[in-house]
Amino acid sequence: MARYFCHEHPEVLTLEARVIDARPGAVVLERTPFHPGGGGQLADRGRLRWAGGDVGLARIESDGERVWHVLAEPVEIVGMVEAAVDPAFRGLMAQLHTNAHVVSALVFQRFHGALITGAQLNEDGTARVDFDLPDADNERLRALEPAINDVVRQDLAVRYGYIPAIEAAAEPGLLRSRSVAPPPTADGSVRIVEIVGLDRQACGGTHLASTGRSRPVRILKIDNKGRHNRRIRFALDEA
C-alpha cells in the first residue's frame, strides 16, 4: 500500500493533479487528496473540475496500488484537474473515526485488552464497533459514555507516524483487530495513530487533529452479536 496524500497532508482538501490513466467515466490521478475508504470508513466524496467541465464522484476504487476515481457521469477527462474533497463529509468521517479510537481505547483498558472484531462508520453520523467480549456486562459498556465525552472535552492531540511492521506486531495493543491489520506501506512500515495520553494503535483512516474538535457522543445501544461479540453503537450528538 502506498502512503496516501491525505495521510501526509490531511489539511489539503483541494489539489491540482494530472490525469495519468483514464477510461470512460473513471480516472487515475498522479496524486489525490481523496481517502479511498476501508476498515469500516467510507470513502471521501467530492468533485473533479477541469477546463471543460465539473463532475461529482460516484465512488472511489483502490486496488492497493492505484486509486480510480469513478465519476457520476461517463465523461472522458485528460490533462489537469482540480480535485476537491467534500469537507463536511471528510469532517464527519474524521469525527466518527476518532471517537471509534476513543471507544476502542477505553474498552481495551477496562475490559482486559478486548480486541476489535469489526467496525463501520455511517453517513448518518452513527457508527458501530464490535469487540470480542463474551462475558461483558452490557451496562458497563453503556456506562463508558461519560468517559468518552471526557476525552472529547480534554481536547487531546491526535498524532501520526510510521514504524516498521515487525515493531508494530511486537508492541502489545498496537494491532487492535482480532483478525486483520492495516497493510504495510511499500517500505514495510505501518501507520500509527496516537491520541496523546490515551492510546496508540495502527490505523489507515482519517482523524481529527484533536479530540475536542468532535461533537459530544451518545451511546445508542449495546448489542449481543453471537457468543463472543458485543457491538457498541454510538452517534455524534446534534446538540
N, C-alpha and C positions, 0 to 999 in steps of 0.2 A: 504494500500500500504506500502511495506517495504521501508526503505531508501536505495537507490541504492548505490552500492560501488562507482560508477563513480561520485556521488554527494559528497561523503566524501573524495575521492581520485582522483580528476579529472586529475592529472598529471600521474597517473599509467595506462599505456596502454597495458602492458604485465603482466600477472598474472598466477601463477601456482594454479590449483584448482582441486579438486577431483570430479569425476562424481558421483552424488548421485541418479540419476534416468536416465533411457535410454529406448529408443525404436529404431527400425531400422531407422537410418537417423536423430536422434534427441537426445539431452541430456540435462539434468539439472545439473548445477554445484553448488557446495556448496557456491561459490561466483563467481561473474562475473564482468569483467571490462566493459562489453558492455551496452550501453544505449538502452533500448528496443523500443525507439521511442514513439510518442504520442503527442497530442496537436499541430499537424502540423509538428513536427520534424520527419525526417526519422531515422530509427534505425541505430545504428552503423554497420559497416561492418568489416570483419576481418577473422581470421583463427583459427583453433584449431590444435595443434601439440601434438603428443604423441610418445611413443617409437616405435609404429608400423606404423606411418603414419602422414599425414598432409592433412587437408581438409578445404575448404573455407565454410563460412556460406552462406546459401541461404536466410535466413531471421531469425528474432527473434520474438517469440510469447510470450506474457505475459498474464497470467490470473489474474493479480493483486497480486498474491501471489508468483508464481514461474515463472521463465523465461526459456523457451525452446529454445535451440539453434538448429535450423533446418539446417541440413548440406546439402551441394551441392551434396553429394553422399550418397547412402544408407548404410553407413558403421556402424558398431557397436563398440562402444568405452567403455572401463571400466578403472578404476584406475585414475591416474593423467594425466592431460593435461596441456599444456601451451595455454592460451587464449590470442590472440594478436589482438588488435583493429587496424584498418587501420587509421594511424594518419592523413593522408591527408583528408579523408572523415570526421573524427571527427572534424578536424580543420575547414572544410567548414561549417558544421552544426553549430559549435560554433560561427563562424563569422556571419552567417545569423541570428542566434537566438539572438545574442547580438544586432545586428542592428535592428531587429524587435522590441526589447525592446526600443531602442532609438526612433524609429518611433512612437511607442505607447506612449512614454512619451511626445514627442513633440505635438502629436495630442491631448492627454489628457489635456495638459497645455494650448494649444492655441485654442481649439475648445470646451470649456465648459465641460470638463470631458467626452468626447465621449468614448464609450466603444467598445471593440473589438467584432466583430461578427464571425470572422473566421481567420485562418492563414494557410499558407503552405510554407514549405521550400523545395527547389528542388535541385536535384543533379547537375543541370547545373549552379549553382551559382546565381539563381534568387529566389525571394520569393515574397509572397503577404501577406498583412494584410488588413482585411476588418473592417470597422468601421460603427457604427450607426450614420450616418451624413446626415440626409435628406435634409438639406439646405446648405451644404458646397459648397463653390466656389472651383471648381477643380483646378484653377490656384493657389489659396492659398495653397492647398495641395502640388502641384508640387513645389512651392517655398520653401518647407521645406528642399530641398536637401542641400543647404549651411549650414543650422543649423545642419543637421545630420553629415556632414563631419567635422564641427567644434567640435562636441563631439568626433569624432574619433581622431582629432588632439590633443585634450586636454588630451588624454590618461587617462581617468577616471578609477579608480579601480572598479572592479566588485567583490562584496562580497556576501556570502550566509549565511543563518541562518534559524532557525525554530522558529515559535511562535505558541501558541495554536490556533486552528481553530476558536474558538469563538472570539479571539482578531483580527484575520485576517478579519473576517466578519464585525467587528465593526470599522475598520480603513478605512475611505473613500479612494477609489482609489487603495487599495491593491489587491482586486479581480477585475481584469480589464475586464474580459469577461462578456458579457451581459447575457449569458445563462449557462456557465459551469465554474467550478472551479477545480483546481488540487485536487485530492483526498487526504484526510489527511493520515498521517502515522499511524501505529498501536497505537502510544501513543497519537493520536489526535492532532498532530501538522501539520502545513503547511510550506512548504519550501518557503522562501522569497529570491528573487534575488534583490540586490541593486546595481545600478550604482551610485557610491558615488557622491553626489552633484547634481544628476539629478532625480533619480527615484527609487521607491521601488514597486515591485509587486510580487504576488505569481506565481511560475513557477516551473515545474519539468524537464526543459530541460538542455542542456549543453551550456556553455557560455565561452567566453574568460576571461582571468584574468584581462584584462583592455581593454578599447575601442581602444587604439592605436595599438593593435595587428591586427586590421582589415584592409583590403584594403579599399580605398575610396568607396563610394556608389553612384550609379546613380539611380534616379527615372526614370523608363521606361515609365510608363503610369498611369493615373488615370481613373478608370472605374466606371461607374454608374451601380450598380448591384441591381436593384429594387429600390423602393421608399426610403428605409432607409439605403442602403448600398453604401459606397464609398470604392473602392478597390485600394490600393496603391501597385503597382508592382515596385520592385526595384531589382538591381543587384549589385554584387561586381565588381568594376572596375578592368579590367585586367592591367591597367597602373600601 
